[in-house]
């Protein structure tokens, strides 16, 4: 299923997160930059600057319930 959803990354990426397949190794090579995720697979999309500006009250409420607005914050269905 993840392969079929690859062209639609908004659906394929959560499917990989949900099923754990395919296994994507942690980026531990010294030759590679670990980036903002410290070498691990991102968990969620961040709220856009447009959304933060146009709907800041609701976005801030959602952030307070869901966790920080970072790509490494777990989504509600991936808390384990």
mmCIF file of the N, C-alpha and C atoms, coordinates in Angstrom:
data_MODEL
# 
_entry.id   MODEL 
# 
loop_
_atom_site.group_PDB 
_atom_site.id 
_atom_site.type_symbol 
_atom_site.label_atom_id 
_atom_site.label_alt_id 
_atom_site.label_comp_id 
_atom_site.label_asym_id 
_atom_site.label_entity_id 
_atom_site.label_seq_id 
_atom_site.pdbx_PDB_ins_code 
_atom_site.Cartn_x 
_atom_site.Cartn_y 
_atom_site.Cartn_z 
_atom_site.occupancy 
_atom_site.B_iso_or_equiv 
_atom_site.pdbx_formal_charge 
_atom_site.auth_seq_id 
_atom_site.auth_comp_id 
_atom_site.auth_asym_id 
_atom_site.auth_atom_id 
_atom_site.pdbx_PDB_model_num 
ATOM 1   N N  . UNK A 1 1  ? 0.823  -1.191 0.000  1.00 0.00 ? 1  UNK A N  1 
ATOM 2   C CA . UNK A 1 1  ? 0.000  0.000  0.000  1.00 0.00 ? 1  UNK A CA 1 
ATOM 3   C C  . UNK A 1 1  ? 0.871  1.261  0.000  1.00 0.00 ? 1  UNK A C  1 
ATOM 4   N N  . UNK A 1 2  ? 1.966  1.263  0.798  1.00 0.00 ? 2  UNK A N  1 
ATOM 5   C CA . UNK A 1 2  ? 2.807  2.464  0.849  1.00 0.00 ? 2  UNK A CA 1 
ATOM 6   C C  . UNK A 1 2  ? 3.364  2.800  -0.517 1.00 0.00 ? 2  UNK A C  1 
ATOM 7   N N  . UNK A 1 3  ? 3.673  1.766  -1.327 1.00 0.00 ? 3  UNK A N  1 
ATOM 8   C CA . UNK A 1 3  ? 4.205  2.003  -2.662 1.00 0.00 ? 3  UNK A CA 1 
ATOM 9   C C  . UNK A 1 3  ? 3.139  2.630  -3.570 1.00 0.00 ? 3  UNK A C  1 
ATOM 10  N N  . UNK A 1 4  ? 1.917  2.144  -3.464 1.00 0.00 ? 4  UNK A N  1 
ATOM 11  C CA . UNK A 1 4  ? 0.827  2.699  -4.269 1.00 0.00 ? 4  UNK A CA 1 
ATOM 12  C C  . UNK A 1 4  ? 0.547  4.156  -3.892 1.00 0.00 ? 4  UNK A C  1 
ATOM 13  N N  . UNK A 1 5  ? 0.788  4.502  -2.633 1.00 0.00 ? 5  UNK A N  1 
ATOM 14  C CA . UNK A 1 5  ? 0.515  5.856  -2.165 1.00 0.00 ? 5  UNK A CA 1 
ATOM 15  C C  . UNK A 1 5  ? 1.707  6.796  -2.306 1.00 0.00 ? 5  UNK A C  1 
ATOM 16  N N  . UNK A 1 6  ? 2.838  6.300  -2.799 1.00 0.00 ? 6  UNK A N  1 
ATOM 17  C CA . UNK A 1 6  ? 4.041  7.124  -2.913 1.00 0.00 ? 6  UNK A CA 1 
ATOM 18  C C  . UNK A 1 6  ? 3.811  8.414  -3.703 1.00 0.00 ? 6  UNK A C  1 
ATOM 19  N N  . UNK A 1 7  ? 3.105  8.408  -4.838 1.00 0.00 ? 7  UNK A N  1 
ATOM 20  C CA . UNK A 1 7  ? 2.882  9.675  -5.543 1.00 0.00 ? 7  UNK A CA 1 
ATOM 21  C C  . UNK A 1 7  ? 2.083  10.688 -4.717 1.00 0.00 ? 7  UNK A C  1 
ATOM 22  N N  . UNK A 1 8  ? 1.274  10.209 -3.784 1.00 0.00 ? 8  UNK A N  1 
ATOM 23  C CA . UNK A 1 8  ? 0.502  11.081 -2.905 1.00 0.00 ? 8  UNK A CA 1 
ATOM 24  C C  . UNK A 1 8  ? 1.142  11.026 -1.521 1.00 0.00 ? 8  UNK A C  1 
ATOM 25  N N  . UNK A 1 9  ? 2.234  11.780 -1.343 1.00 0.00 ? 9  UNK A N  1 
ATOM 26  C CA . UNK A 1 9  ? 3.013  11.648 -0.111 1.00 0.00 ? 9  UNK A CA 1 
ATOM 27  C C  . UNK A 1 9  ? 2.243  12.044 1.132  1.00 0.00 ? 9  UNK A C  1 
ATOM 28  N N  . UNK A 1 10 ? 1.179  12.844 0.997  1.00 0.00 ? 10 UNK A N  1 
ATOM 29  C CA . UNK A 1 10 ? 0.364  13.173 2.165  1.00 0.00 ? 10 UNK A CA 1 
ATOM 30  C C  . UNK A 1 10 ? -0.347 11.931 2.708  1.00 0.00 ? 10 UNK A C  1 
ATOM 31  N N  . UNK A 1 11 ? -0.554 10.924 1.878  1.00 0.00 ? 11 UNK A N  1 
ATOM 32  C CA . UNK A 1 11 ? -1.162 9.664  2.313  1.00 0.00 ? 11 UNK A CA 1 
ATOM 33  C C  . UNK A 1 11 ? -0.121 8.573  2.530  1.00 0.00 ? 11 UNK A C  1 
ATOM 34  N N  . UNK A 1 12 ? 0.905  8.531  1.687  1.00 0.00 ? 12 UNK A N  1 
ATOM 35  C CA . UNK A 1 12 ? 1.923  7.483  1.780  1.00 0.00 ? 12 UNK A CA 1 
ATOM 36  C C  . UNK A 1 12 ? 2.775  7.594  3.023  1.00 0.00 ? 12 UNK A C  1 
ATOM 37  N N  . UNK A 1 13 ? 3.156  8.792  3.380  1.00 0.00 ? 13 UNK A N  1 
ATOM 38  C CA . UNK A 1 13 ? 4.008  9.005  4.548  1.00 0.00 ? 13 UNK A CA 1 
ATOM 39  C C  . UNK A 1 13 ? 3.331  8.571  5.842  1.00 0.00 ? 13 UNK A C  1 
ATOM 40  N N  . UNK A 1 14 ? 2.061  8.976  6.121  1.00 0.00 ? 14 UNK A N  1 
ATOM 41  C CA . UNK A 1 14 ? 1.406  8.479  7.333  1.00 0.00 ? 14 UNK A CA 1 
ATOM 42  C C  . UNK A 1 14 ? 1.212  6.954  7.325  1.00 0.00 ? 14 UNK A C  1 
ATOM 43  N N  . UNK A 1 15 ? 1.041  6.371  6.141  1.00 0.00 ? 15 UNK A N  1 
ATOM 44  C CA . UNK A 1 15 ? 0.891  4.917  6.065  1.00 0.00 ? 15 UNK A CA 1 
ATOM 45  C C  . UNK A 1 15 ? 2.176  4.225  6.509  1.00 0.00 ? 15 UNK A C  1 
ATOM 46  N N  . UNK A 1 16 ? 3.331  4.760  6.109  1.00 0.00 ? 16 UNK A N  1 
ATOM 47  C CA . UNK A 1 16 ? 4.609  4.217  6.567  1.00 0.00 ? 16 UNK A CA 1 
ATOM 48  C C  . UNK A 1 16 ? 4.721  4.395  8.080  1.00 0.00 ? 16 UNK A C  1 
ATOM 49  N N  . UNK A 1 17 ? 4.349  5.558  8.595  1.00 0.00 ? 17 UNK A N  1 
ATOM 50  C CA . UNK A 1 17 ? 4.391  5.800  10.037 1.00 0.00 ? 17 UNK A CA 1 
ATOM 51  C C  . UNK A 1 17 ? 3.473  4.841  10.788 1.00 0.00 ? 17 UNK A C  1 
ATOM 52  N N  . UNK A 1 18 ? 2.287  4.602  10.247 1.00 0.00 ? 18 UNK A N  1 
ATOM 53  C CA . UNK A 1 18 ? 1.287  3.777  10.917 1.00 0.00 ? 18 UNK A CA 1 
ATOM 54  C C  . UNK A 1 18 ? 1.668  2.298  10.935 1.00 0.00 ? 18 UNK A C  1 
ATOM 55  N N  . UNK A 1 19 ? 2.174  1.797  9.819  1.00 0.00 ? 19 UNK A N  1 
ATOM 56  C CA . UNK A 1 19 ? 2.465  0.365  9.730  1.00 0.00 ? 19 UNK A CA 1 
ATOM 57  C C  . UNK A 1 19 ? 3.899  0.017  10.101 1.00 0.00 ? 19 UNK A C  1 
ATOM 58  N N  . UNK A 1 20 ? 4.802  0.998  10.015 1.00 0.00 ? 20 UNK A N  1 
ATOM 59  C CA . UNK A 1 20 ? 6.211  0.715  10.279 1.00 0.00 ? 20 UNK A CA 1 
ATOM 60  C C  . UNK A 1 20 ? 6.913  0.025  9.132  1.00 0.00 ? 20 UNK A C  1 
ATOM 61  N N  . UNK A 1 21 ? 6.257  -0.020 7.980  1.00 0.00 ? 21 UNK A N  1 
ATOM 62  C CA . UNK A 1 21 ? 6.837  -0.666 6.805  1.00 0.00 ? 21 UNK A CA 1 
ATOM 63  C C  . UNK A 1 21 ? 6.816  0.302  5.634  1.00 0.00 ? 21 UNK A C  1 
ATOM 64  N N  . UNK A 1 22 ? 7.833  0.441  4.888  1.00 0.00 ? 22 UNK A N  1 
ATOM 65  C CA . UNK A 1 22 ? 9.127  -0.211 5.018  1.00 0.00 ? 22 UNK A CA 1 
ATOM 66  C C  . UNK A 1 22 ? 9.922  0.388  6.176  1.00 0.00 ? 22 UNK A C  1 
ATOM 67  N N  . UNK A 1 23 ? 10.841 -0.376 6.698  1.00 0.00 ? 23 UNK A N  1 
ATOM 68  C CA . UNK A 1 23 ? 11.686 0.109  7.772  1.00 0.00 ? 23 UNK A CA 1 
ATOM 69  C C  . UNK A 1 23 ? 12.695 1.097  7.173  1.00 0.00 ? 23 UNK A C  1 
ATOM 70  N N  . UNK A 1 24 ? 12.688 2.284  7.691  1.00 0.00 ? 24 UNK A N  1 
ATOM 71  C CA . UNK A 1 24 ? 13.600 3.318  7.208  1.00 0.00 ? 24 UNK A CA 1 
ATOM 72  C C  . UNK A 1 24 ? 14.658 3.509  8.286  1.00 0.00 ? 24 UNK A C  1 
ATOM 73  N N  . UNK A 1 25 ? 15.921 3.227  7.955  1.00 0.00 ? 25 UNK A N  1 
ATOM 74  C CA . UNK A 1 25 ? 16.967 3.282  8.983  1.00 0.00 ? 25 UNK A CA 1 
ATOM 75  C C  . UNK A 1 25 ? 17.219 4.694  9.489  1.00 0.00 ? 25 UNK A C  1 
ATOM 76  N N  . UNK A 1 26 ? 17.660 4.756  10.725 1.00 0.00 ? 26 UNK A N  1 
ATOM 77  C CA . UNK A 1 26 ? 18.034 6.029  11.323 1.00 0.00 ? 26 UNK A CA 1 
ATOM 78  C C  . UNK A 1 26 ? 19.285 6.542  10.627 1.00 0.00 ? 26 UNK A C  1 
ATOM 79  N N  . UNK A 1 27 ? 19.310 7.826  10.307 1.00 0.00 ? 27 UNK A N  1 
ATOM 80  C CA . UNK A 1 27 ? 20.466 8.416  9.628  1.00 0.00 ? 27 UNK A CA 1 
ATOM 81  C C  . UNK A 1 27 ? 21.613 8.637  10.596 1.00 0.00 ? 27 UNK A C  1 
ATOM 82  N N  . UNK A 1 28 ? 22.472 7.650  10.753 1.00 0.00 ? 28 UNK A N  1 
ATOM 83  C CA . UNK A 1 28 ? 23.556 7.748  11.725 1.00 0.00 ? 28 UNK A CA 1 
ATOM 84  C C  . UNK A 1 28 ? 24.922 7.940  11.085 1.00 0.00 ? 28 UNK A C  1 
ATOM 85  N N  . UNK A 1 29 ? 24.987 8.002  9.785  1.00 0.00 ? 29 UNK A N  1 
ATOM 86  C CA . UNK A 1 29 ? 26.268 8.152  9.106  1.00 0.00 ? 29 UNK A CA 1 
ATOM 87  C C  . UNK A 1 29 ? 26.906 9.487  9.468  1.00 0.00 ? 29 UNK A C  1 
ATOM 88  N N  . UNK A 1 30 ? 28.189 9.456  9.759  1.00 0.00 ? 30 UNK A N  1 
ATOM 89  C CA . UNK A 1 30 ? 28.899 10.680 10.072 1.00 0.00 ? 30 UNK A CA 1 
ATOM 90  C C  . UNK A 1 30 ? 29.015 11.617 8.884  1.00 0.00 ? 30 UNK A C  1 
ATOM 91  N N  . UNK A 1 31 ? 28.823 11.080 7.662  1.00 0.00 ? 31 UNK A N  1 
ATOM 92  C CA . UNK A 1 31 ? 28.911 11.891 6.452  1.00 0.00 ? 31 UNK A CA 1 
ATOM 93  C C  . UNK A 1 31 ? 27.645 12.701 6.196  1.00 0.00 ? 31 UNK A C  1 
ATOM 94  N N  . UNK A 1 32 ? 26.563 12.346 6.870  1.00 0.00 ? 32 UNK A N  1 
ATOM 95  C CA . UNK A 1 32 ? 25.278 13.000 6.625  1.00 0.00 ? 32 UNK A CA 1 
ATOM 96  C C  . UNK A 1 32 ? 24.914 13.946 7.757  1.00 0.00 ? 32 UNK A C  1 
ATOM 97  N N  . UNK A 1 33 ? 24.262 15.029 7.408  1.00 0.00 ? 33 UNK A N  1 
ATOM 98  C CA . UNK A 1 33 ? 23.742 15.941 8.420  1.00 0.00 ? 33 UNK A CA 1 
ATOM 99  C C  . UNK A 1 33 ? 22.489 15.326 9.031  1.00 0.00 ? 33 UNK A C  1 
ATOM 100 N N  . UNK A 1 34 ? 22.370 15.360 10.340 1.00 0.00 ? 34 UNK A N  1 
ATOM 101 C CA . UNK A 1 34 ? 21.191 14.794 10.998 1.00 0.00 ? 34 UNK A CA 1 
ATOM 102 C C  . UNK A 1 34 ? 19.983 15.713 10.867 1.00 0.00 ? 34 UNK A C  1 
ATOM 103 N N  . UNK A 1 35 ? 20.201 16.985 10.621 1.00 0.00 ? 35 UNK A N  1 
ATOM 104 C CA . UNK A 1 35 ? 19.104 17.917 10.401 1.00 0.00 ? 35 UNK A CA 1 
ATOM 105 C C  . UNK A 1 35 ? 18.246 18.139 11.630 1.00 0.00 ? 35 UNK A C  1 
ATOM 106 N N  . UNK A 1 36 ? 17.063 18.686 11.423 1.00 0.00 ? 36 UNK A N  1 
ATOM 107 C CA . UNK A 1 36 ? 16.175 19.039 12.537 1.00 0.00 ? 36 UNK A CA 1 
ATOM 108 C C  . UNK A 1 36 ? 15.546 17.828 13.207 1.00 0.00 ? 36 UNK A C  1 
ATOM 109 N N  . UNK A 1 37 ? 15.597 16.674 12.566 1.00 0.00 ? 37 UNK A N  1 
ATOM 110 C CA . UNK A 1 37 ? 14.997 15.479 13.167 1.00 0.00 ? 37 UNK A CA 1 
ATOM 111 C C  . UNK A 1 37 ? 16.017 14.614 13.889 1.00 0.00 ? 37 UNK A C  1 
ATOM 112 N N  . UNK A 1 38 ? 17.266 15.048 13.935 1.00 0.00 ? 38 UNK A N  1 
ATOM 113 C CA . UNK A 1 38 ? 18.343 14.288 14.561 1.00 0.00 ? 38 UNK A CA 1 
ATOM 114 C C  . UNK A 1 38 ? 18.510 12.919 13.915 1.00 0.00 ? 38 UNK A C  1 
ATOM 115 N N  . UNK A 1 39 ? 18.235 12.840 12.616 1.00 0.00 ? 39 UNK A N  1 
ATOM 116 C CA . UNK A 1 39 ? 18.451 11.610 11.861 1.00 0.00 ? 39 UNK A CA 1 
ATOM 117 C C  . UNK A 1 39 ? 17.306 10.620 11.886 1.00 0.00 ? 39 UNK A C  1 
ATOM 118 N N  . UNK A 1 40 ? 16.190 10.943 12.539 1.00 0.00 ? 40 UNK A N  1 
ATOM 119 C CA . UNK A 1 40 ? 15.059 10.011 12.586 1.00 0.00 ? 40 UNK A CA 1 
ATOM 120 C C  . UNK A 1 40 ? 13.956 10.461 11.628 1.00 0.00 ? 40 UNK A C  1 
ATOM 121 N N  . UNK A 1 41 ? 13.039 9.563  11.337 1.00 0.00 ? 41 UNK A N  1 
ATOM 122 C CA . UNK A 1 41 ? 11.910 9.858  10.445 1.00 0.00 ? 41 UNK A CA 1 
ATOM 123 C C  . UNK A 1 41 ? 10.991 10.900 11.086 1.00 0.00 ? 41 UNK A C  1 
ATOM 124 N N  . UNK A 1 42 ? 10.604 11.941 10.365 1.00 0.00 ? 42 UNK A N  1 
ATOM 125 C CA . UNK A 1 42 ? 9.669  12.928 10.919 1.00 0.00 ? 42 UNK A CA 1 
ATOM 126 C C  . UNK A 1 42 ? 8.327  12.274 11.264 1.00 0.00 ? 42 UNK A C  1 
ATOM 127 N N  . UNK A 1 43 ? 7.627  12.858 12.226 1.00 0.00 ? 43 UNK A N  1 
ATOM 128 C CA . UNK A 1 43 ? 6.344  12.312 12.663 1.00 0.00 ? 43 UNK A CA 1 
ATOM 129 C C  . UNK A 1 43 ? 5.139  13.053 12.114 1.00 0.00 ? 43 UNK A C  1 
ATOM 130 N N  . UNK A 1 44 ? 5.264  14.329 11.846 1.00 0.00 ? 44 UNK A N  1 
ATOM 131 C CA . UNK A 1 44 ? 4.112  15.110 11.412 1.00 0.00 ? 44 UNK A CA 1 
ATOM 132 C C  . UNK A 1 44 ? 4.559  16.314 10.605 1.00 0.00 ? 44 UNK A C  1 
ATOM 133 N N  . UNK A 1 45 ? 3.606  16.936 9.940  1.00 0.00 ? 45 UNK A N  1 
ATOM 134 C CA . UNK A 1 45 ? 3.863  18.200 9.259  1.00 0.00 ? 45 UNK A CA 1 
ATOM 135 C C  . UNK A 1 45 ? 3.667  19.329 10.267 1.00 0.00 ? 45 UNK A C  1 
ATOM 136 N N  . UNK A 1 46 ? 4.443  20.379 10.114 1.00 0.00 ? 46 UNK A N  1 
ATOM 137 C CA . UNK A 1 46 ? 4.277  21.551 10.967 1.00 0.00 ? 46 UNK A CA 1 
ATOM 138 C C  . UNK A 1 46 ? 3.143  22.423 10.419 1.00 0.00 ? 46 UNK A C  1 
ATOM 139 N N  . UNK A 1 47 ? 2.540  23.219 11.295 1.00 0.00 ? 47 UNK A N  1 
ATOM 140 C CA . UNK A 1 47 ? 1.564  24.196 10.826 1.00 0.00 ? 47 UNK A CA 1 
ATOM 141 C C  . UNK A 1 47 ? 2.293  25.250 10.004 1.00 0.00 ? 47 UNK A C  1 
ATOM 142 N N  . UNK A 1 48 ? 1.711  25.638 8.897  1.00 0.00 ? 48 UNK A N  1 
ATOM 143 C CA . UNK A 1 48 ? 2.348  26.613 8.006  1.00 0.00 ? 48 UNK A CA 1 
ATOM 144 C C  . UNK A 1 48 ? 2.294  28.010 8.611  1.00 0.00 ? 48 UNK A C  1 
ATOM 145 N N  . UNK A 1 49 ? 3.157  28.883 8.116  1.00 0.00 ? 49 UNK A N  1 
ATOM 146 C CA . UNK A 1 49 ? 3.151  30.269 8.577  1.00 0.00 ? 49 UNK A CA 1 
ATOM 147 C C  . UNK A 1 49 ? 1.824  30.942 8.210  1.00 0.00 ? 49 UNK A C  1 
ATOM 148 N N  . UNK A 1 50 ? 1.234  30.533 7.085  1.00 0.00 ? 50 UNK A N  1 
ATOM 149 C CA . UNK A 1 50 ? -0.075 31.077 6.715  1.00 0.00 ? 50 UNK A CA 1 
ATOM 150 C C  . UNK A 1 50 ? -1.121 30.703 7.761  1.00 0.00 ? 50 UNK A C  1 
ATOM 151 N N  . UNK A 1 51 ? -1.139 29.434 8.152  1.00 0.00 ? 51 UNK A N  1 
ATOM 152 C CA . UNK A 1 51 ? -2.113 28.968 9.145  1.00 0.00 ? 51 UNK A CA 1 
ATOM 153 C C  . UNK A 1 51 ? -1.879 29.645 10.493 1.00 0.00 ? 51 UNK A C  1 
ATOM 154 N N  . UNK A 1 52 ? -0.624 29.787 10.863 1.00 0.00 ? 52 UNK A N  1 
ATOM 155 C CA . UNK A 1 52 ? -0.312 30.460 12.127 1.00 0.00 ? 52 UNK A CA 1 
ATOM 156 C C  . UNK A 1 52 ? -0.775 31.918 12.118 1.00 0.00 ? 52 UNK A C  1 
ATOM 157 N N  . UNK A 1 53 ? -0.682 32.578 10.961 1.00 0.00 ? 53 UNK A N  1 
ATOM 158 C CA . UNK A 1 53 ? -1.103 33.969 10.869 1.00 0.00 ? 53 UNK A CA 1 
ATOM 159 C C  . UNK A 1 53 ? -2.603 34.142 10.731 1.00 0.00 ? 53 UNK A C  1 
ATOM 160 N N  . UNK A 1 54 ? -3.242 33.288 9.949  1.00 0.00 ? 54 UNK A N  1 
ATOM 161 C CA . UNK A 1 54 ? -4.665 33.438 9.648  1.00 0.00 ? 54 UNK A CA 1 
ATOM 162 C C  . UNK A 1 54 ? -5.576 32.829 10.709 1.00 0.00 ? 54 UNK A C  1 
ATOM 163 N N  . UNK A 1 55 ? -5.070 31.877 11.474 1.00 0.00 ? 55 UNK A N  1 
ATOM 164 C CA . UNK A 1 55 ? -5.926 31.137 12.403 1.00 0.00 ? 55 UNK A CA 1 
ATOM 165 C C  . UNK A 1 55 ? -5.175 30.880 13.708 1.00 0.00 ? 55 UNK A C  1 
ATOM 166 N N  . UNK A 1 56 ? -4.453 31.876 14.183 1.00 0.00 ? 56 UNK A N  1 
ATOM 167 C CA . UNK A 1 56 ? -3.523 31.668 15.296 1.00 0.00 ? 56 UNK A CA 1 
ATOM 168 C C  . UNK A 1 56 ? -4.191 31.206 16.583 1.00 0.00 ? 56 UNK A C  1 
ATOM 169 N N  . UNK A 1 57 ? -5.386 31.678 16.886 1.00 0.00 ? 57 UNK A N  1 
ATOM 170 C CA . UNK A 1 57 ? -6.052 31.270 18.122 1.00 0.00 ? 57 UNK A CA 1 
ATOM 171 C C  . UNK A 1 57 ? -6.300 29.773 18.140 1.00 0.00 ? 57 UNK A C  1 
ATOM 172 N N  . UNK A 1 58 ? -6.870 29.250 17.065 1.00 0.00 ? 58 UNK A N  1 
ATOM 173 C CA . UNK A 1 58 ? -7.166 27.820 17.005 1.00 0.00 ? 58 UNK A CA 1 
ATOM 174 C C  . UNK A 1 58 ? -5.902 26.972 16.874 1.00 0.00 ? 58 UNK A C  1 
ATOM 175 N N  . UNK A 1 59 ? -4.920 27.472 16.151 1.00 0.00 ? 59 UNK A N  1 
ATOM 176 C CA . UNK A 1 59 ? -3.659 26.745 16.010 1.00 0.00 ? 59 UNK A CA 1 
ATOM 177 C C  . UNK A 1 59 ? -2.976 26.641 17.371 1.00 0.00 ? 59 UNK A C  1 
ATOM 178 N N  . UNK A 1 60 ? -2.946 27.728 18.124 1.00 0.00 ? 60 UNK A N  1 
ATOM 179 C CA . UNK A 1 60 ? -2.305 27.691 19.447 1.00 0.00 ? 60 UNK A CA 1 
ATOM 180 C C  . UNK A 1 60 ? -3.032 26.732 20.388 1.00 0.00 ? 60 UNK A C  1 
ATOM 181 N N  . UNK A 1 61 ? -4.362 26.669 20.291 1.00 0.00 ? 61 UNK A N  1 
ATOM 182 C CA . UNK A 1 61 ? -5.116 25.716 21.109 1.00 0.00 ? 61 UNK A CA 1 
ATOM 183 C C  . UNK A 1 61 ? -4.774 24.283 20.712 1.00 0.00 ? 61 UNK A C  1 
ATOM 184 N N  . UNK A 1 62 ? -4.685 24.036 19.414 1.00 0.00 ? 62 UNK A N  1 
ATOM 185 C CA . UNK A 1 62 ? -4.329 22.695 18.940 1.00 0.00 ? 62 UNK A CA 1 
ATOM 186 C C  . UNK A 1 62 ? -2.922 22.312 19.385 1.00 0.00 ? 62 UNK A C  1 
ATOM 187 N N  . UNK A 1 63 ? -1.983 23.244 19.297 1.00 0.00 ? 63 UNK A N  1 
ATOM 188 C CA . UNK A 1 63 ? -0.606 22.981 19.729 1.00 0.00 ? 63 UNK A CA 1 
ATOM 189 C C  . UNK A 1 63 ? -0.571 22.672 21.218 1.00 0.00 ? 63 UNK A C  1 
ATOM 190 N N  . UNK A 1 64 ? -1.380 23.381 22.003 1.00 0.00 ? 64 UNK A N  1 
ATOM 191 C CA . UNK A 1 64 ? -1.388 23.126 23.450 1.00 0.00 ? 64 UNK A CA 1 
ATOM 192 C C  . UNK A 1 64 ? -1.924 21.727 23.767 1.00 0.00 ? 64 UNK A C  1 
ATOM 193 N N  . UNK A 1 65 ? -2.814 21.196 22.930 1.00 0.00 ? 65 UNK A N  1 
ATOM 194 C CA . UNK A 1 65 ? -3.357 19.850 23.144 1.00 0.00 ? 65 UNK A CA 1 
ATOM 195 C C  . UNK A 1 65 ? -2.489 18.766 22.528 1.00 0.00 ? 65 UNK A C  1 
ATOM 196 N N  . UNK A 1 66 ? -1.879 19.047 21.372 1.00 0.00 ? 66 UNK A N  1 
ATOM 197 C CA . UNK A 1 66 ? -1.149 18.025 20.618 1.00 0.00 ? 66 UNK A CA 1 
ATOM 198 C C  . UNK A 1 66 ? 0.334  17.957 20.946 1.00 0.00 ? 66 UNK A C  1 
ATOM 199 N N  . UNK A 1 67 ? 0.899  19.060 21.353 1.00 0.00 ? 67 UNK A N  1 
ATOM 200 C CA . UNK A 1 67 ? 2.337  19.133 21.582 1.00 0.00 ? 67 UNK A CA 1 
ATOM 201 C C  . UNK A 1 67 ? 2.957  20.174 20.677 1.00 0.00 ? 67 UNK A C  1 
ATOM 202 N N  . UNK A 1 68 ? 4.248  20.338 20.825 1.00 0.00 ? 68 UNK A N  1 
ATOM 203 C CA . UNK A 1 68 ? 4.972  21.392 20.113 1.00 0.00 ? 68 UNK A CA 1 
ATOM 204 C C  . UNK A 1 68 ? 4.787  21.303 18.600 1.00 0.00 ? 68 UNK A C  1 
ATOM 205 N N  . UNK A 1 69 ? 4.881  22.444 17.940 1.00 0.00 ? 69 UNK A N  1 
ATOM 206 C CA . UNK A 1 69 ? 4.747  22.525 16.484 1.00 0.00 ? 69 UNK A CA 1 
ATOM 207 C C  . UNK A 1 69 ? 6.097  22.184 15.842 1.00 0.00 ? 69 UNK A C  1 
ATOM 208 N N  . UNK A 1 70 ? 6.502  20.923 15.983 1.00 0.00 ? 70 UNK A N  1 
ATOM 209 C CA . UNK A 1 70 ? 7.766  20.435 15.446 1.00 0.00 ? 70 UNK A CA 1 
ATOM 210 C C  . UNK A 1 70 ? 7.509  19.151 14.670 1.00 0.00 ? 70 UNK A C  1 
ATOM 211 N N  . UNK A 1 71 ? 8.360  18.869 13.697 1.00 0.00 ? 71 UNK A N  1 
ATOM 212 C CA . UNK A 1 71 ? 8.158  17.666 12.884 1.00 0.00 ? 71 UNK A CA 1 
ATOM 213 C C  . UNK A 1 71 ? 8.489  16.381 13.630 1.00 0.00 ? 71 UNK A C  1 
ATOM 214 N N  . UNK A 1 72 ? 9.066  16.494 14.821 1.00 0.00 ? 72 UNK A N  1 
ATOM 215 C CA . UNK A 1 72 ? 9.363  15.286 15.603 1.00 0.00 ? 72 UNK A CA 1 
ATOM 216 C C  . UNK A 1 72 ? 8.330  15.027 16.701 1.00 0.00 ? 72 UNK A C  1 
ATOM 217 N N  . UNK A 1 73 ? 7.304  15.899 16.823 1.00 0.00 ? 73 UNK A N  1 
ATOM 218 C CA . UNK A 1 73 ? 6.230  15.677 17.792 1.00 0.00 ? 73 UNK A CA 1 
ATOM 219 C C  . UNK A 1 73 ? 5.331  14.556 17.282 1.00 0.00 ? 73 UNK A C  1 
ATOM 220 N N  . UNK A 1 74 ? 5.032  13.598 18.129 1.00 0.00 ? 74 UNK A N  1 
ATOM 221 C CA . UNK A 1 74 ? 4.191  12.471 17.730 1.00 0.00 ? 74 UNK A CA 1 
ATOM 222 C C  . UNK A 1 74 ? 2.758  12.946 17.463 1.00 0.00 ? 74 UNK A C  1 
ATOM 223 N N  . UNK A 1 75 ? 2.107  12.332 16.477 1.00 0.00 ? 75 UNK A N  1 
ATOM 224 C CA . UNK A 1 75 ? 0.704  12.613 16.196 1.00 0.00 ? 75 UNK A CA 1 
ATOM 225 C C  . UNK A 1 75 ? -0.161 11.806 17.160 1.00 0.00 ? 75 UNK A C  1 
ATOM 226 N N  . UNK A 1 76 ? -1.436 12.134 17.260 1.00 0.00 ? 76 UNK A N  1 
ATOM 227 C CA . UNK A 1 76 ? -2.295 11.524 18.274 1.00 0.00 ? 76 UNK A CA 1 
ATOM 228 C C  . UNK A 1 76 ? -2.376 10.007 18.174 1.00 0.00 ? 76 UNK A C  1 
ATOM 229 N N  . UNK A 1 77 ? -2.296 9.455  16.953 1.00 0.00 ? 77 UNK A N  1 
ATOM 230 C CA . UNK A 1 77 ? -2.419 8.005  16.811 1.00 0.00 ? 77 UNK A CA 1 
ATOM 231 C C  . UNK A 1 77 ? -1.076 7.277  16.904 1.00 0.00 ? 77 UNK A C  1 
ATOM 232 N N  . UNK A 1 78 ? -0.001 8.010  17.149 1.00 0.00 ? 78 UNK A N  1 
ATOM 233 C CA . UNK A 1 78 ? 1.335  7.420  17.193 1.00 0.00 ? 78 UNK A CA 1 
ATOM 234 C C  . UNK A 1 78 ? 2.017  7.756  18.528 1.00 0.00 ? 78 UNK A C  1 
ATOM 235 N N  . UNK A 1 79 ? 1.339  7.531  19.614 1.00 0.00 ? 79 UNK A N  1 
ATOM 236 C CA . UNK A 1 79 ? 1.850  7.930  20.938 1.00 0.00 ? 79 UNK A CA 1 
ATOM 237 C C  . UNK A 1 79 ? 2.747  6.871  21.573 1.00 0.00 ? 79 UNK A C  1 
ATOM 238 N N  . UNK A 1 80 ? 2.830  5.679  21.029 1.00 0.00 ? 80 UNK A N  1 
ATOM 239 C CA . UNK A 1 80 ? 3.660  4.624  21.652 1.00 0.00 ? 80 UNK A CA 1 
ATOM 240 C C  . UNK A 1 80 ? 5.111  4.800  21.325 1.00 0.00 ? 80 UNK A C  1 
# 
